[in-house]
Amino acid sequence: MSDDRTETGDQGPGDRPPQPKQPRSFWKELPILIGIALVLALLIKTFLVQAFSIPSDSMQNTLQQGDRVLVDKLTPWFGSEPERGEVVVFHDPDNWLAGEPTPDPNALQKVLSWIGLMPSAEEKDLIKRVVGVGGDTVECKGTGPLTVNGMALNEPYVYPGNTPCSQDDQGGQFKVEVPEGHIWVMGDHRQNSRDSRYNRADKNDGMVPVDKVVGRAVVIAWPVNRWTNLPVPDTFDQPGLQASASSAALSAAPQGLALVGAVPLVLWRRRRIGAEEG
């Protein structure tokens, strides 16, 4: 039986060779890549890390005016609260920044702040060191030393020439008990920091509610010649100043989540091995 198809006839669907896909041009993919990058940057800013600029000299010499720090915003999502010795960024608790000038950013600065590469001009945030947490008694007499729960702190991070305690009648001499859910903060430049000591007339008696804390400053990212991390000083590890049992449990939360996540993998592996042996 002869083949009805001619040499020039149409081929059937099964005879047509596959046509290679033409790759998209770079310029067509560029808007997609930019969109993905912006979404990722926004997610990182919201849940993981955000950059903040140091606006004053209140944390010298640990932080200099103009430094850019990266703030860990992830840990608080696991329920962890600030601990003694940490440098934290927090929203203005009760008009601490009243009267301070508000910057007027340009369009580029607004975009960079939206994606987290610059701090937002609309948000009034401060940065200080946590000295006391809920349940602590913090006291300053004379020129110091500063004591927490009766234990004297050795504070090499205090600005050279400053005394740990300020001798004045505006708040430099004090003895406070920090309520649960709050922290007591102080600047490292003790004689040039309007911190918890000088805001005791506010509704929180100078304390910062934990829910106002944005996160912990973990590293100086800019300028390049000042790259360094911001660890908790050893003085906060001395006996009598250990974090409470609840804080220790919260700090273990990420490890606990990792363990829970590993359970399905272990069960799947055991089932697979059992099937192979069967």
Residue, then its C-alpha position, 0 to 999 in steps of 0.5 A: m500500500s503506497d504512502d499517501r504523503t508526498e515529500t513536500g506534504d505536511q507532517g503530522p503532529g508527532d513528526r514536528p521537531p521540538q522548537p527551542k524556546q527563545p530566552r527572554s531578553f535581559w531588559k524584559e527580565l530586569p523589571i521582574l528582578i528589581g521587583i523581586a529584590l524590592v520585595l525581599a528587601l522589604l521582607i528583610k526590613t520587616f522581619l529580619v534586619q534593618a539599618f539605623s543611623i546614629p543621630s547623636d553622641s549619646m553612645q560614644n565611644t561605642l557608637q559615633q554620630g553618623d554610624r550605621v548599625l544593623v538591628d536584629k528584628l528577628t529574635p523578638w519574634f520568638g518571644s525573646e526580650p532585651e537583656r542587660g548589656e545589649v544595645v537596643v533601638f526603641h521607639d520613643p516611649d513618651n516624647w523623649l524627643a520632644g523639640e528635636p528637629t525632624p529631618d526632611p528626606n528627599a525622594l531617594q532617601k524615602v525609597l531607601s528608608w522604605i526598603g530598609l537601607m536607611p532609617s525612616a524619618e517619620e519614625k522617632d527612634l532612640i538607641k541606648r544600652v540596657v542596664g536593668v530588666g524587669g525585677d532589677t534594682v538599679e542605683c547610682k550614688g555619687t560618681g559611681p559605680l553603677t550597681v544592679n541588684g547590689m552588684a557594681l558594674n565595671e564599665p569600660y565602655v563609658y566615655p573617657g572622662n565621664t563618671p558612671c554616675s552623674q552628680d546633679d539634681q535632675g536625675g543623675q542620682f537615683k535608685v529604681e526598681v524596674p517593673e516587669g515588661h520594662i527596661w532601664v536604659m542609659g547612654d555610654h556617654r553618661q554626661n551627654s545622654r538624655d536617657s531613663r534618668y532624665n525622663r522620669a517625669d513621663k508616664n513610664d517613670g523613665m522606663v522603656p516598655v519592652d513592646k517599644v523595642v525594635g531590636r538589638a543593634v548587632v553590628i556597625a555596618w558603616p563606615v567601613n573602617r568601623w566595621t565591628n560587632l556589638p557584644v554584651p560586655d563581660t561585666f554583665d556576666q558576673p555572678g548575681l547578674q545572670a538572666s532570669a530563667s524565663s529569659a534563658a528559656l526564651s533565648a533557647a526558642p530558636q533551638g527548640l524550633a530547629l528540633v521540632g523541624a528536625v523530627p519529620l526528617v528523622l521519621w521520614r528517614r526511618r521509614r525509608i530505611g525500613a522500606e528498603e530493608g523490607 
